[in-house]
Each structure stands twice: as structure tokens, then as C-alpha cells.
Amino acid sequence: MSRLALTTIVVALAACAACAGPPAAPARSAEAPRIVDSRHVPLLPAPDRPGGPPLSQRTVRATVAGNATILMVDTGAQAFALDTAFAEKAGVPGREAGIDGRDWGGRSIKTLRVDHPALVIDGLGPITDRPAAATSFPQGFTARGLGGVLSPQWLATDDVDVVIDFPRAQLSLRPRSSALDAKAQPHCSDRSGGIDGRVLSVDVVIEGVPAKLEIDSGADDTMVFSSAAAAAAVSRLSEVASTVPDGPGGLVMHRYAKAALKAGDLATSLDVMVVDAQHSKRCPTDGRLGMDALRRCVVVISKDASMLQCLEK
């Protein structure tokens, strides 16, 4: 199953003074995690559902306002986001706040703001009580017992880095490291909607063509947008699946076999989707680097930048 079948959200944030509604309550005084030594929690497989295929994405256990749930670890989500029904059940319903919520294909989705989600990640403890988003996730997502997505870049602070080690299935918080600065790529940020959205990206080469891909652990498959220069090179390869529409608007994808991909130390070949989807106008990229590649990688995230370190094969 690709992200085309299990859509999670990308919260694109837009200024909307006229539709923001009443002002938000003053932010609670909440301390960022105080990290002296690294702390880590296991990354768990996504839960199965009857009749559904297994997913490559990873999850963590958490509570929201004291209510237990499972969150998908999704670097492609620019903000921590809860399923609307779960947020209401947890007693932290969202409110209209002018958030321009969009799915990964650029299509608009209704998105609310949760001012105080009271998030606690099992093994890491309480997380700074920043605002979160709430939207209605697909039934194929919630049927697995998932209450939302955790944007791990949302955990990074001035003093704390986030390390996602996919080969070891581990998520860590550690003291800020100056070693990140030399190789890291700055995040593309948009704070205009009142939620701190951060887009992680990496420069890659696909079939000899340079491209910038969003680092997206919420996607099973690596994909390029049809408007990207790399799409033409990928489209010359053998197509291994028929063209299929998926989701509202008849979004179309093609899968091509054994595209050569180089991302840092990683040099491999994998099937790549070419998708007729819109990239973010605020933070444009050529596509998304999915779990088919990221499973070999460690993602290091600071508040302002990120770095990808991958096994060579």
C-alpha cells in the first residue's frame, strides 16, 4: 500500500486573519524536554487491520490528554495532527483557526487547531504543549487504531535534536549537536497559521537528474511529481503497474521499475512513482523520499535543519 491509499496530512499554513476566529488562549507555560543524556523509544510497526496489507511506516505509543493512542511517525506531516474524532473523544476538540490544511497531493482538507493537546510519548514523557492540528483521517488509517501522526521535527527545540534511526527502529531525543550543522539542510518553515510547520528535504539524483525530495516517513514509496525534471527520466523506464486513479479528484500515478537513486551515501535502485500531484507553493519540492529508501537511513533533525545518513546499500 502506498501513501496514495493511506493519506496522511501535510499541514500547509496560511495567514487568514478574517477566518481565524477568536484569539487563541495564551500559551501554557511548558518547558521543552530537558535532555541530559539521550533518551529513546522503539519505533513499532504500524498495526494491522483485517483485510489490509502491512505498512512499512513506524509508530510510537502515546497519550493525548490522558487517552492512549498510537501515532504514526511522519516526517512528511509538517505538524503534529490528530484525527478529528479521536481529538473530540480525548476532550481536546479542534477549533477553526484559518489553517490551510492539505493532503500530500496538494488537495485542500478541513483542518482545525488543537491549542493544548497535552501529548505524552511513552518512554519520553510530556512534550512541550504546542498547538496541533486536527483533521479527518481515512478509515483505512483509523481502523488500525491510529489516533494521528507525530511530526518528529515538532519535537526539536533549541536544545534538543531528534534522531530517527530506521535500521535500528529507534527514535531518540539527544542534546543539540554542533556536528549536525556542517551537512544539514535548512528546513523550509511556515508559521503563518499559528502552528510551527517545518518541511524536511534532501538533495538526491534520480536517473542522473538532480532533484529535491521531501523526507517523508509517512510514505511507503518514493515518488516524483510529474512536473519535475526527474519525472521525464523515470518515465523512460519500464512501467510495472497500470495507471490508477486514487482518492478524490482522480489523482493518477505510474510506477516505474528500478530507478537509480543516489541520496548522500545511499546508492540504490528502487521502483519510483510518478504522480500527477501539486507540490507545496510555500516549500516546493520535486517529490517525496519514502520508506522504501528511508528504511536504510538515520534522520537527524534540529529545530532549523536536518541531515540524512544512509547505509550504502
C-alpha positions as CSV (number, residue, x, y, z in Angstrom):
1,M,0.0,0.0,0.0
2,S,1.4,3.4,-0.9
3,R,0.6,6.8,0.6
4,L,-1.9,7.1,-2.2
5,A,-4.1,4.6,-0.4
6,L,-3.3,5.8,3.2
7,T,-3.3,9.6,3.0
8,T,-1.9,11.5,6.0
9,I,-1.8,15.2,6.1
10,V,0.6,17.9,5.2
11,V,-0.4,21.0,7.1
12,A,0.3,23.9,4.8
13,L,-0.2,27.0,6.9
14,A,-1.8,30.1,5.5
15,A,-2.4,33.6,7.0
16,C,-6.1,34.1,7.3
17,A,-6.9,36.9,9.6
18,A,-10.6,37.1,8.6
19,C,-11.2,33.4,9.2
20,A,-9.1,32.8,12.3
21,G,-12.0,33.1,14.7
22,P,-11.4,34.2,18.3
23,P,-7.9,34.7,19.5
24,A,-6.2,31.6,20.9
25,A,-5.9,31.3,24.7
26,P,-2.4,32.3,26.0
27,A,0.0,29.5,25.6
28,R,0.6,27.5,28.7
29,S,4.0,27.8,30.3
30,A,5.5,24.5,29.3
31,E,9.2,23.5,29.4
32,A,10.8,21.8,26.4
33,P,12.1,18.3,27.2
34,R,15.2,18.6,29.4
35,I,17.7,16.2,27.9
36,V,20.9,15.5,29.8
37,D,21.6,12.1,28.2
38,S,19.9,10.7,25.1
39,R,16.5,9.1,25.6
40,H,15.0,6.7,23.1
41,V,11.9,4.7,22.4
42,P,11.3,1.9,20.0
43,L,9.7,2.5,16.6
44,L,6.9,0.0,16.3
45,P,5.4,-1.5,13.2
46,A,2.1,0.0,12.1
47,P,-0.8,-2.1,13.5
48,D,-2.5,-4.5,11.1
49,R,-6.1,-4.3,10.2
50,P,-8.4,-7.2,8.9
51,G,-8.1,-7.5,5.2
52,G,-5.4,-4.8,5.0
53,P,-1.8,-5.2,3.8
54,P,1.1,-4.5,6.2
55,L,2.6,-1.0,6.2
56,S,6.2,0.0,6.2
57,Q,5.6,3.1,8.4
58,R,6.6,3.2,12.0
59,T,4.7,4.3,15.1
60,V,5.0,5.2,18.8
61,R,2.7,4.8,21.6
62,A,1.4,8.0,23.3
63,T,-1.4,9.6,25.3
64,V,-3.3,12.7,24.4
65,A,-4.9,14.4,27.4
66,G,-4.5,11.1,29.2
67,N,-6.1,9.0,26.4
68,A,-3.9,6.2,25.0
69,T,-3.3,6.0,21.3
70,I,-0.8,5.1,18.6
71,L,0.8,7.8,16.4
72,M,2.4,7.2,13.0
73,V,5.9,8.8,12.9
74,D,5.6,11.0,9.8
75,T,8.3,13.4,8.7
76,G,6.0,14.4,5.8
77,A,3.5,15.9,8.2
78,Q,4.5,19.5,9.0
79,A,2.7,19.4,12.3
80,F,1.5,17.0,14.9
81,A,-2.0,16.1,13.8
82,L,-4.9,14.2,15.4
83,D,-7.8,12.5,13.9
84,T,-10.8,14.8,14.5
85,A,-13.0,12.1,16.0
86,F,-10.1,11.0,18.3
87,A,-9.4,14.6,19.4
88,E,-13.1,15.0,20.4
89,K,-13.1,11.7,22.3
90,A,-9.9,12.8,24.1
91,G,-11.5,16.0,25.2
92,V,-9.3,18.3,23.1
93,P,-11.6,19.2,20.2
94,G,-10.2,21.5,17.4
95,R,-11.4,24.9,16.6
96,E,-11.5,26.9,13.3
97,A,-8.2,28.9,13.1
98,G,-7.5,29.6,9.5
99,I,-5.2,26.7,8.9
100,D,-4.8,25.8,5.2
101,G,-4.7,22.0,5.6
102,R,-3.7,20.0,2.5
103,D,-3.1,16.3,1.8
104,W,0.2,15.1,0.3
105,G,-1.3,15.7,-3.2
106,G,-2.0,19.3,-2.6
107,R,-5.7,18.9,-2.2
108,S,-7.5,21.0,0.5
109,I,-8.8,19.3,3.6
110,K,-10.6,20.8,6.5
111,T,-8.1,21.3,9.3
112,L,-8.8,22.6,12.8
113,R,-6.4,23.8,15.6
114,V,-6.0,22.0,18.9
115,D,-4.5,24.5,21.3
116,H,-3.4,22.2,24.1
117,P,-3.1,18.5,23.0
118,A,-1.2,17.5,26.2
119,L,0.9,15.0,24.4
120,V,2.9,12.4,26.3
121,I,5.0,9.9,24.3
122,D,5.6,6.6,26.1
123,G,9.2,6.5,27.2
124,L,9.9,10.2,26.5
125,G,7.4,11.8,28.8
126,P,5.4,15.0,28.4
127,I,6.2,17.1,25.3
128,T,6.0,20.8,25.1
129,D,2.3,21.7,24.7
130,R,2.5,23.4,21.3
131,P,-0.7,23.7,19.2
132,A,-1.6,20.7,17.0
133,A,-3.8,20.2,14.0
134,A,-6.9,18.0,13.7
135,T,-8.4,16.6,10.6
136,S,-10.4,13.6,9.5
137,F,-8.1,10.7,8.5
138,P,-9.2,7.9,6.1
139,Q,-11.0,4.9,7.5
140,G,-8.0,2.7,6.5
141,F,-5.9,4.8,8.9
142,T,-8.2,4.9,11.9
143,A,-9.2,1.2,11.5
144,R,-5.6,0.4,12.6
145,G,-6.1,2.1,15.9
146,L,-4.1,5.1,14.9
147,G,-5.1,8.4,16.5
148,G,-3.0,10.7,14.3
149,V,0.5,11.4,13.1
150,L,3.6,12.6,15.0
151,S,5.7,15.1,13.1
152,P,9.1,14.3,14.7
153,Q,10.5,17.7,13.7
154,W,7.9,19.1,16.1
155,L,9.9,17.7,19.0
156,A,13.2,19.5,18.1
157,T,14.0,22.6,20.2
158,D,16.9,25.0,20.6
159,D,18.5,22.4,23.0
160,V,17.2,19.1,21.7
161,D,17.8,17.2,18.4
162,V,15.6,14.3,17.2
163,V,17.2,11.2,15.8
164,I,15.2,8.7,13.9
165,D,17.2,5.5,13.3
166,F,15.1,3.4,11.0
167,P,17.6,0.5,10.7
168,R,17.6,0.1,14.5
169,A,13.8,1.0,14.8
170,Q,14.5,3.7,17.4
171,L,13.5,7.3,18.0
172,S,15.8,9.4,20.2
173,L,16.0,12.8,21.8
174,R,19.5,14.0,22.5
175,P,21.3,17.2,23.4
176,R,21.8,19.6,20.5
177,S,24.9,18.6,18.5
178,S,27.0,21.0,16.6
179,A,28.0,18.1,14.3
180,L,24.7,18.5,12.6
181,D,25.4,22.0,11.3
182,A,28.1,21.1,8.6
183,K,25.9,18.7,6.5
184,A,22.4,19.7,7.4
185,Q,19.9,21.2,5.0
186,P,17.7,24.0,6.4
187,H,14.1,23.4,6.9
188,C,11.5,25.3,4.9
189,S,9.3,26.9,7.6
190,D,5.9,28.4,7.6
191,R,4.5,29.8,10.9
192,S,1.8,32.0,9.4
193,G,-1.1,29.8,10.6
194,G,-0.1,29.7,14.2
195,I,1.5,26.1,14.0
196,D,5.2,25.7,13.5
197,G,5.3,23.8,10.2
198,R,8.7,22.5,9.1
199,V,9.5,20.8,5.8
200,L,12.5,18.4,5.7
201,S,14.2,17.9,2.3
202,V,17.2,16.3,0.8
203,D,19.1,16.7,-2.5
204,V,19.1,13.4,-4.5
205,V,19.9,12.3,-8.0
206,I,17.3,10.1,-9.8
207,E,18.3,8.5,-13.1
208,G,21.1,11.1,-13.4
209,V,18.8,14.1,-12.8
210,P,19.2,16.2,-9.6
211,A,16.0,16.6,-7.5
212,K,15.0,17.8,-4.1
213,L,12.7,15.4,-2.3
214,E,10.8,15.8,0.9
215,I,11.9,13.3,3.6
216,D,8.6,11.5,4.1
217,S,8.4,8.6,6.6
218,G,4.7,8.6,6.1
219,A,5.0,7.4,2.5
220,D,5.7,3.8,1.6
221,D,7.0,4.6,-1.8
222,T,9.4,7.2,-3.2
223,M,7.6,9.4,-5.7
224,V,8.3,12.3,-8.0
225,F,5.8,14.8,-9.2
226,S,5.0,14.8,-13.0
227,S,6.1,18.4,-13.3
228,A,9.6,17.6,-12.0
229,A,12.6,17.3,-14.4
230,A,13.3,13.8,-12.9
231,A,9.9,12.6,-13.9
232,A,10.8,12.5,-17.6
233,A,13.9,10.4,-16.9
234,V,12.0,8.0,-14.7
235,S,9.1,7.7,-17.2
236,R,11.6,6.2,-19.8
237,L,11.9,3.1,-17.6
238,S,9.6,0.1,-17.7
239,E,6.2,0.7,-16.1
240,V,5.4,-2.1,-13.7
241,A,1.8,-1.2,-12.7
242,S,-1.1,0.2,-14.7
243,T,-2.2,3.8,-14.3
244,V,-4.7,4.0,-11.5
245,P,-6.7,6.9,-10.1
246,D,-6.6,7.2,-6.3
247,G,-8.6,9.4,-4.0
248,P,-10.7,12.5,-4.5
249,G,-10.1,14.3,-7.8
250,G,-8.8,11.1,-9.6
251,L,-5.2,11.6,-8.8
252,V,-3.1,9.5,-11.2
253,M,0.1,7.6,-10.6
254,H,2.5,5.5,-12.6
255,R,5.1,3.1,-11.1
256,Y,8.4,2.6,-12.9
257,A,10.9,-0.2,-12.2
258,K,14.4,0.1,-10.8
259,A,15.1,3.8,-11.0
260,A,18.7,4.6,-10.0
261,L,18.7,6.8,-6.8
262,K,21.6,8.4,-5.0
263,A,21.0,10.2,-1.7
264,G,24.2,11.0,0.2
265,D,25.9,7.7,0.8
266,L,22.9,5.7,-0.4
267,A,23.2,4.4,-3.9
268,T,20.4,2.0,-4.9
269,S,17.7,1.3,-7.4
270,L,14.0,1.1,-6.5
271,D,10.6,1.5,-8.0
272,V,9.5,5.1,-8.2
273,M,6.1,6.5,-8.6
274,V,5.4,9.4,-11.0
275,V,2.4,11.2,-9.6
276,D,0.2,13.9,-11.1
277,A,0.1,15.9,-7.8
278,Q,0.8,19.5,-6.8
279,H,3.8,20.4,-4.7
280,S,3.6,23.0,-1.9
281,K,3.9,26.5,-3.3
282,R,5.4,27.7,0.0
283,C,8.0,24.9,0.2
284,P,8.3,23.4,-3.3
285,T,10.0,20.0,-3.8
286,D,10.2,17.6,-6.7
287,G,8.6,14.7,-4.8
288,R,9.0,12.6,-1.7
289,L,11.6,10.1,-0.4
290,G,9.6,7.3,1.1
291,M,10.2,4.4,3.5
292,D,11.4,2.2,0.6
293,A,14.6,4.3,0.9
294,L,14.4,5.6,4.4
295,R,14.4,2.2,6.0
296,R,18.1,2.2,5.4
297,C,18.6,5.7,6.9
298,V,19.0,7.8,10.0
299,V,17.3,11.2,10.0
300,V,18.8,13.8,12.4
301,I,16.6,16.8,13.0
302,S,17.4,20.0,14.8
303,K,15.0,22.9,15.2
304,D,16.1,24.6,12.0
305,A,17.8,21.9,9.8
306,S,18.0,18.1,9.2
307,M,20.5,15.6,7.9
308,L,20.1,12.2,6.2
309,Q,22.7,9.4,6.9
310,C,22.1,6.2,5.0
311,L,23.7,2.8,4.6
312,E,25.4,2.5,1.3
313,K,23.3,-0.4,0.1
